Amino acid sequence: MSRAVASPGAWADRAIDTVLGLVGRVEQTPREEVAGAGRWLVVTVYRHPDEVRTAVDGSGPLSRMRNEIEVTVRAAPGDKGAELAARPTAPDGGSVDLRRAVRAALRETKSIIECGEVVEPSRPGSSHPGPAGQVPRAVTNRAWGEGRL
């Protein structure tokens, strides 16, 4: 007797579709998608703006994407460090994959500037080798470009 084993990514997509089916989907109109496409993605870094500018101009995740994105650094409100902002330079705001890559690069840059290394998300609570453990692992891996669950 043979059993078909689905990949963790397929399990994660199925789980996400199930949850969205239960809570309802929020559909965006094409106009809303275009309006959100050119928006700045911003992180607050707890360092002086000059330190952040120096770190961004050097080597790092954002400098690898330099010809695809626009980057700005300004003082954060209330002297709480610096705001590091980036957005794709493409007229249509870039693809979804590019925006995910920019978001991940911002997170990695913030982590490197503040901690000296890229801090990875913690492991899921389940280390079960079966589907019960693969689904949380796949969802956590996918969440790095979209936001933490």
C-alpha positions as protocol buffer text, in pm:
chain_id: "A"
residue {
  index: 1
  type: MET
  ca { x: 0 y: 0 z: 0 }
}
residue {
  index: 2
  type: SER
  ca { x: 150 y: 335 z: -101 }
}
residue {
  index: 3
  type: ARG
  ca { x: 78 y: 680 z: 32 }
}
residue {
  index: 4
  type: ALA
  ca { x: 125 y: 1005 z: -149 }
}
residue {
  index: 5
  type: VAL
  ca { x: 317 y: 1262 z: 53 }
}
residue {
  index: 6
  type: ALA
  ca { x: 254 y: 1629 z: -19 }
}
residue {
  index: 7
  type: SER
  ca { x: 529 y: 1887 z: 5 }
}
residue {
  index: 8
  type: PRO
  ca { x: 531 y: 2122 z: 306 }
}
residue {
  index: 9
  type: GLY
  ca { x: 467 y: 2418 z: 75 }
}
residue {
  index: 10
  type: ALA
  ca { x: 152 y: 2254 z: -59 }
}
residue {
  index: 11
  type: TRP
  ca { x: 37 y: 2187 z: 298 }
}
residue {
  index: 12
  type: ALA
  ca { x: 101 y: 2549 z: 392 }
}
residue {
  index: 13
  type: ASP
  ca { x: -91 y: 2682 z: 90 }
}
residue {
  index: 14
  type: ARG
  ca { x: -379 y: 2449 z: 171 }
}
residue {
  index: 15
  type: ALA
  ca { x: -382 y: 2559 z: 535 }
}
residue {
  index: 16
  type: ILE
  ca { x: -375 y: 2927 z: 441 }
}
residue {
  index: 17
  type: ASP
  ca { x: -657 y: 2879 z: 189 }
}
residue {
  index: 18
  type: THR
  ca { x: -861 y: 2699 z: 456 }
}
residue {
  index: 19
  type: VAL
  ca { x: -814 y: 2982 z: 707 }
}
residue {
  index: 20
  type: LEU
  ca { x: -896 y: 3245 z: 445 }
}
residue {
  index: 21
  type: GLY
  ca { x: -1207 y: 3047 z: 355 }
}
residue {
  index: 22
  type: LEU
  ca { x: -1317 y: 3051 z: 720 }
}
residue {
  index: 23
  type: VAL
  ca { x: -1253 y: 3419 z: 789 }
}
residue {
  index: 24
  type: GLY
  ca { x: -1330 y: 3547 z: 440 }
}
residue {
  index: 25
  type: ARG
  ca { x: -1109 y: 3693 z: 174 }
}
residue {
  index: 26
  type: VAL
  ca { x: -1051 y: 4062 z: 127 }
}
residue {
  index: 27
  type: GLU
  ca { x: -1029 y: 4126 z: -244 }
}
residue {
  index: 28
  type: GLN
  ca { x: -845 y: 4435 z: -363 }
}
residue {
  index: 29
  type: THR
  ca { x: -954 y: 4624 z: -667 }
}
residue {
  index: 30
  type: PRO
  ca { x: -685 y: 4680 z: -932 }
}
residue {
  index: 31
  type: ARG
  ca { x: -677 y: 5051 z: -843 }
}
residue {
  index: 32
  type: GLU
  ca { x: -597 y: 4971 z: -476 }
}
residue {
  index: 33
  type: GLU
  ca { x: -322 y: 4732 z: -586 }
}
residue {
  index: 34
  type: VAL
  ca { x: -161 y: 5001 z: -802 }
}
residue {
  index: 35
  type: ALA
  ca { x: -191 y: 5261 z: -526 }
}
residue {
  index: 36
  type: GLY
  ca { x: -21 y: 5027 z: -276 }
}
residue {
  index: 37
  type: ALA
  ca { x: 248 y: 4920 z: -521 }
}
residue {
  index: 38
  type: GLY
  ca { x: 457 y: 5238 z: -501 }
}
residue {
  index: 39
  type: ARG
  ca { x: 433 y: 5278 z: -124 }
}
residue {
  index: 40
  type: TRP
  ca { x: 743 y: 5305 z: 89 }
}
residue {
  index: 41
  type: LEU
  ca { x: 836 y: 5010 z: 309 }
}
residue {
  index: 42
  type: VAL
  ca { x: 981 y: 5149 z: 634 }
}
residue {
  index: 43
  type: VAL
  ca { x: 1161 y: 5008 z: 939 }
}
residue {
  index: 44
  type: THR
  ca { x: 1282 y: 5197 z: 1245 }
}
residue {
  index: 45
  type: VAL
  ca { x: 1643 y: 5127 z: 1336 }
}
residue {
  index: 46
  type: TYR
  ca { x: 1761 y: 5216 z: 1685 }
}
residue {
  index: 47
  type: ARG
  ca { x: 2080 y: 5388 z: 1568 }
}
residue {
  index: 48
  type: HIS
  ca { x: 2179 y: 5742 z: 1469 }
}
residue {
  index: 49
  type: PRO
  ca { x: 2075 y: 5824 z: 1109 }
}
residue {
  index: 50
  type: ASP
  ca { x: 2441 y: 5879 z: 1005 }
}
residue {
  index: 51
  type: GLU
  ca { x: 2532 y: 5527 z: 1122 }
}
residue {
  index: 52
  type: VAL
  ca { x: 2239 y: 5385 z: 923 }
}
residue {
  index: 53
  type: ARG
  ca { x: 2337 y: 5580 z: 608 }
}
residue {
  index: 54
  type: THR
  ca { x: 2693 y: 5449 z: 635 }
}
residue {
  index: 55
  type: ALA
  ca { x: 2575 y: 5089 z: 683 }
}
residue {
  index: 56
  type: VAL
  ca { x: 2328 y: 5108 z: 391 }
}
residue {
  index: 57
  type: ASP
  ca { x: 2585 y: 5262 z: 153 }
}
residue {
  index: 58
  type: GLY
  ca { x: 2829 y: 4979 z: 225 }
}
residue {
  index: 59
  type: SER
  ca { x: 2771 y: 4616 z: 143 }
}
residue {
  index: 60
  type: GLY
  ca { x: 2454 y: 4450 z: 261 }
}
residue {
  index: 61
  type: PRO
  ca { x: 2112 y: 4323 z: 157 }
}
residue {
  index: 62
  type: LEU
  ca { x: 1985 y: 4663 z: 36 }
}
residue {
  index: 63
  type: SER
  ca { x: 2302 y: 4754 z: -153 }
}
residue {
  index: 64
  type: ARG
  ca { x: 2263 y: 4438 z: -364 }
}
residue {
  index: 65
  type: MET
  ca { x: 1926 y: 4572 z: -486 }
}
residue {
  index: 66
  type: ARG
  ca { x: 2049 y: 4931 z: -531 }
}
residue {
  index: 67
  type: ASN
  ca { x: 1960 y: 4961 z: -902 }
}
residue {
  index: 68
  type: GLU
  ca { x: 1604 y: 4828 z: -844 }
}
residue {
  index: 69
  type: ILE
  ca { x: 1505 y: 5032 z: -537 }
}
residue {
  index: 70
  type: GLU
  ca { x: 1512 y: 5383 z: -395 }
}
residue {
  index: 71
  type: VAL
  ca { x: 1639 y: 5413 z: -36 }
}
residue {
  index: 72
  type: THR
  ca { x: 1609 y: 5701 z: 210 }
}
residue {
  index: 73
  type: VAL
  ca { x: 1717 y: 5749 z: 572 }
}
residue {
  index: 74
  type: ARG
  ca { x: 1570 y: 6010 z: 805 }
}
residue {
  index: 75
  type: ALA
  ca { x: 1548 y: 6071 z: 1179 }
}
residue {
  index: 76
  type: ALA
  ca { x: 1268 y: 5881 z: 1349 }
}
residue {
  index: 77
  type: PRO
  ca { x: 1007 y: 6078 z: 1544 }
}
residue {
  index: 78
  type: GLY
  ca { x: 1094 y: 6147 z: 1907 }
}
residue {
  index: 79
  type: ASP
  ca { x: 1468 y: 6079 z: 1863 }
}
residue {
  index: 80
  type: LYS
  ca { x: 1400 y: 5706 z: 1854 }
}
residue {
  index: 81
  type: GLY
  ca { x: 1672 y: 5628 z: 1601 }
}
residue {
  index: 82
  type: ALA
  ca { x: 1637 y: 5640 z: 1224 }
}
residue {
  index: 83
  type: GLU
  ca { x: 1371 y: 5544 z: 974 }
}
residue {
  index: 84
  type: LEU
  ca { x: 1507 y: 5337 z: 686 }
}
residue {
  index: 85
  type: ALA
  ca { x: 1269 y: 5339 z: 390 }
}
residue {
  index: 86
  type: ALA
  ca { x: 1281 y: 5167 z: 52 }
}
residue {
  index: 87
  type: ARG
  ca { x: 1054 y: 5125 z: -247 }
}
residue {
  index: 88
  type: PRO
  ca { x: 1090 y: 4973 z: -594 }
}
residue {
  index: 89
  type: THR
  ca { x: 1179 y: 5223 z: -868 }
}
residue {
  index: 90
  type: ALA
  ca { x: 967 y: 5048 z: -1132 }
}
residue {
  index: 91
  type: PRO
  ca { x: 676 y: 5269 z: -1249 }
}
residue {
  index: 92
  type: ASP
  ca { x: 422 y: 5002 z: -1158 }
}
residue {
  index: 93
  type: GLY
  ca { x: 578 y: 4946 z: -814 }
}
residue {
  index: 94
  type: GLY
  ca { x: 754 y: 4623 z: -911 }
}
residue {
  index: 95
  type: SER
  ca { x: 635 y: 4267 z: -882 }
}
residue {
  index: 96
  type: VAL
  ca { x: 504 y: 4109 z: -564 }
}
residue {
  index: 97
  type: ASP
  ca { x: 826 y: 3907 z: -544 }
}
residue {
  index: 98
  type: LEU
  ca { x: 1036 y: 4225 z: -564 }
}
residue {
  index: 99
  type: ARG
  ca { x: 835 y: 4387 z: -282 }
}
residue {
  index: 100
  type: ARG
  ca { x: 881 y: 4073 z: -72 }
}
residue {
  index: 101
  type: ALA
  ca { x: 1255 y: 4083 z: -142 }
}
residue {
  index: 102
  type: VAL
  ca { x: 1271 y: 4452 z: -45 }
}
residue {
  index: 103
  type: ARG
  ca { x: 1081 y: 4382 z: 276 }
}
residue {
  index: 104
  type: ALA
  ca { x: 1311 y: 4092 z: 365 }
}
residue {
  index: 105
  type: ALA
  ca { x: 1619 y: 4305 z: 281 }
}
residue {
  index: 106
  type: LEU
  ca { x: 1493 y: 4584 z: 509 }
}
residue {
  index: 107
  type: ARG
  ca { x: 1447 y: 4338 z: 795 }
}
residue {
  index: 108
  type: GLU
  ca { x: 1790 y: 4186 z: 739 }
}
residue {
  index: 109
  type: THR
  ca { x: 1955 y: 4531 z: 722 }
}
residue {
  index: 110
  type: LYS
  ca { x: 1784 y: 4640 z: 1044 }
}
residue {
  index: 111
  type: SER
  ca { x: 1897 y: 4320 z: 1214 }
}
residue {
  index: 112
  type: ILE
  ca { x: 2257 y: 4358 z: 1094 }
}
residue {
  index: 113
  type: ILE
  ca { x: 2278 y: 4722 z: 1204 }
}
residue {
  index: 114
  type: GLU
  ca { x: 2125 y: 4661 z: 1548 }
}
residue {
  index: 115
  type: CYS
  ca { x: 2257 y: 4314 z: 1633 }
}
residue {
  index: 116
  type: GLY
  ca { x: 2552 y: 4256 z: 1401 }
}
residue {
  index: 117
  type: GLU
  ca { x: 2388 y: 3950 z: 1243 }
}
residue {
  index: 118
  type: VAL
  ca { x: 2062 y: 3843 z: 1081 }
}
residue {
  index: 119
  type: VAL
  ca { x: 1830 y: 3721 z: 1353 }
}
residue {
  index: 120
  type: GLU
  ca { x: 1615 y: 3438 z: 1217 }
}
residue {
  index: 121
  type: PRO
  ca { x: 1258 y: 3377 z: 1334 }
}
residue {
  index: 122
  type: SER
  ca { x: 1231 y: 3124 z: 1612 }
}
residue {
  index: 123
  type: ARG
  ca { x: 1151 y: 2766 z: 1521 }
}
residue {
  index: 124
  type: PRO
  ca { x: 786 y: 2661 z: 1521 }
}
residue {
  index: 125
  type: GLY
  ca { x: 657 y: 2501 z: 1838 }
}
residue {
  index: 126
  type: SER
  ca { x: 629 y: 2162 z: 1670 }
}
residue {
  index: 127
  type: SER
  ca { x: 931 y: 1962 z: 1563 }
}
residue {
  index: 128
  type: HIS
  ca { x: 713 y: 1675 z: 1450 }
}
residue {
  index: 129
  type: PRO
  ca { x: 853 y: 1526 z: 1127 }
}
residue {
  index: 130
  type: GLY
  ca { x: 505 y: 1466 z: 981 }
}
residue {
  index: 131
  type: PRO
  ca { x: 255 y: 1710 z: 833 }
}
residue {
  index: 132
  type: ALA
  ca { x: 176 y: 1857 z: 1175 }
}
residue {
  index: 133
  type: GLY
  ca { x: 533 y: 1987 z: 1198 }
}
residue {
  index: 134
  type: GLN
  ca { x: 589 y: 2060 z: 830 }
}
residue {
  index: 135
  type: VAL
  ca { x: 299 y: 2303 z: 799 }
}
residue {
  index: 136
  type: PRO
  ca { x: 420 y: 2546 z: 1071 }
}
residue {
  index: 137
  type: ARG
  ca { x: 776 y: 2522 z: 934 }
}
residue {
  index: 138
  type: ALA
  ca { x: 662 y: 2603 z: 578 }
}
residue {
  index: 139
  type: VAL
  ca { x: 439 y: 2890 z: 693 }
}
residue {
  index: 140
  type: THR
  ca { x: 723 y: 3042 z: 900 }
}
residue {
  index: 141
  type: ASN
  ca { x: 964 y: 3021 z: 606 }
}
residue {
  index: 142
  type: ARG
  ca { x: 711 y: 3190 z: 376 }
}
residue {
  index: 143
  type: ALA
  ca { x: 633 y: 3461 z: 633 }
}
residue {
  index: 144
  type: TRP
  ca { x: 983 y: 3616 z: 622 }
}
residue {
  index: 145
  type: GLY
  ca { x: 892 y: 3820 z: 312 }
}
residue {
  index: 146
  type: GLU
  ca { x: 540 y: 3907 z: 422 }
}
residue {
  index: 147
  type: GLY
  ca { x: 542 y: 3948 z: 797 }
}
residue {
  index: 148
  type: ARG
  ca { x: 561 y: 3730 z: 1102 }
}
residue {
  index: 149
  type: LEU
  ca { x: 255 y: 3524 z: 1195 }
}
